[in-house]
Amino acid sequence: MEVVCPVCGGRATGRVGSGQYYCWDCCVEFSAGRRGVQVYRVEEDGSLVHLRPEEVRELTGVRRSGDHPPRT
């Protein structure tokens, strides 16, 4: 089964756990379950930070337009 990233629509995804996936295109981890799709940013130390829906919408707009967020 091919899993599509809910953030960028990319197909470069891989399973990292039971019901958990990583997108190599936009570097987020996501899971789908009874509570819907949950998206996480992966920190440098490997920890996961849950993204609120408005943060996911911001990423979706940036990634799909082909622009990249400014570096800080």
Secondary structure as GFF3:
##gff-version 3
##sequence-region A 1 72
A	DSSP	beta_strand	13	17	.	.	.	ID=ss1
A	DSSP	beta_strand	20	23	.	.	.	ID=ss2
A	DSSP	beta_strand	28	33	.	.	.	ID=ss3
A	DSSP	beta_strand	36	42	.	.	.	ID=ss4
A	DSSP	beta_strand	48	50	.	.	.	ID=ss5
A	DSSP	alpha_helix	53	65	.	.	.	ID=ss6
###
